[in-house]
Amino acid sequence: MKLETYKRLAGATLGKVKADLLLKNCKIVDVFTGEIVESCVAVKDGIILGVSKSYQGKKEVDLKGAYIAPGFIDAHLHLESTMVAPAELVATAAACGTTTFIVDPHEACNVSGADGIKYILDQTEKSDANVFVMMPSCVPATNIDDNGCMFAANDMYPFVGNERILGLGEVMDDDAVINGDPRMFAKFALFEHQTIDGHAPFLPNRQLSAYKLAGVDTDHEASTFEYALEEARRGIHVHVREGSAAHNVDDIVSGIVRTGIDTEHFSFCTDDKHIEDILREGHIVYNVRRAVELGLDPFKAIKMATINTAKCYGLKHMGAIAPGYQADLVVFDNMKDFNVLDVYFKGKRIDKNAPIKVKKCPAKLKHTVNIDKVHPSDFVLPIKKQLTHVLGMEPKQIVTNDIVVHFPKTDNFVPHDGYLKIAAVERHKNSGKIGVAVTKGYGIRGGAIASSVSHDSHNIIVIGDNDEDIAIAVNEIARVQGGYTVVENGKVFETLPLPIMGLMTDVHFKEVNSKLQVMKTKAYEMGVSQDFDPFITLSFMALTVIPELRVTPRGLFKVAASGSGFINQ
């Protein structure tokens, strides 16, 4: 703390003058000692002065015995994946108790490069929450992806030293790390004294060790406790994810409870969580609540949502209720249900009903879908071999299976018996690339669903049971310059435009949520499995760094530790 700041605060800490704010009659969750302290919290200039019943405040608020903890921290998320403007998401999640967001804007960067990152920084600059950014490390995700922009180490230089940049974002190209690619290590060098986030699903033991050896500090891709344990044993800080598509809390936390291992190097994150799910169940508070339901000690759960993450990212002034810490606080009724009563950011109570100010989006970020009109013939899929590789979609997960099936040879595969067509259409440079494959598990009948949100290159991804509706869906996405659409029996049922980079909208989240619910209901009526979010799950089917099969504009791609590559059907 700077001397002038200390002098300004010390008088109140020593009791010589009143604090700006005194929160009285609190049950304070002490993340250092693991105890509940019944006392008062004094705040001045957004900083906690101390904890004592002897303090007085210019303004005093009686919490009447409610619990108070440090504001929750989301260790890793993509604001773009919520579809709404960044300020909307932050305000909505903050009202649920999340006061700090560690954001990886690689979705925006994949579409619009540095302009996408600047958009995220600018849109969240004056939010009533702490919004930090991790510099996207893999844009494109791999050398076979067709995205909008390249983002190399040289492109990162203008951002280095920005106090809101905490390090390097999720390193998805594990092959580049393990094989010592100089281009990747040039990025590592820029952030060697900061946190480097990982993205390493299912690496074998030695490769995982090499990945850590290179300097990777964290990972959020563990979907099982066994894998999380292997990461933790190597000193990798595990972010336990609970989003809209990937649900990992149950397996990992159950394992932690069963084995009793230390949780100091575990945190919580959402990664990708839609606004309607946040409104229904909360944000990081849901991770905490569910962990406690699974048997985790409430103090450990709260530490995973606060101080553990703060230490991981070097946020020395956040994550605790103690002198010198920022007064980001969440007030709740009990240590089981964690019903949020109030939230404070820098010592000011967040007004959940206050209007949310969204800055205007630059015009160039609203015109990013660049394709010619497509036709049903563009989605013809000949079956030429005895065996066909089918992309098997897994319930409640973003991993897939490689299902090998015998289909009769044909000039064009016709979806049947739950087997559908899935396609990726390159949309950034009008290259005309379209990859088509067979998938199973999704379940749609009598139509198609398409989206311009498809991780991480964000081309148009579409799934359906006939070529005509598939083409209609893709053309509709182009017409609105990005979004989600549902097509039924030759007609567009409904479309949710996402014109900001084809990822987000500046329409109020209530309108977005209302339309999205109608579209999801229709999708389920058309046969989409209740085990999937119709749009979020689909958006991950092009992600070439998650096993086992993915569809890309270049064709069907197999992701495997033994060697990845395209499958020639």
Secondary structure, DSSP 8 states (H G I E B T S, - for coil): --HHHHHHHHHHHTTSS-EEEEEEEEEEEETTTTEEEEEEEEEETTEEEEE-TT--EEEEEE-TT-EEEE-EEEEEE-GGGG-B-HHHHHHHHHTTTEEEEEE--HHHHHHHTHHHHHHHHHHHTT-SSEEEEEE---BSSSTT---S--B-HHHHGGGTT-TTEEEEEEE--HHHHHTT-HHHHHHHHHTTTSEEEE--TT--HHHHHHHHHTT--EE----SHHHHHHHHHTT-EEEEEB-SS-B-HHHHHHHHHHHT---TTEEEE-BS--HHHHHHH-SHHHHHHHHHHTT--HHHHHHHTTHHHHHHTT-TTSSSSSTTSB--EEEES-TTT--EEEEEETTEE--TTS--------GGGG---------GGGG---B-SS-EEEEEE-TT-S-EEEEEE----BSS---BTTEEEEEEE--SS----EEEEEEES----SEEEEES--TTTT-EEEEESSHHHHHHHHHHHHHTTSEEEEEETTEEEEEEE--BTTTBB-S-HHHHHHHHHHHHHHHHHTT--TTS-TTHHHHTTT-TTSSSEEEETTEEEE--TT--EE---
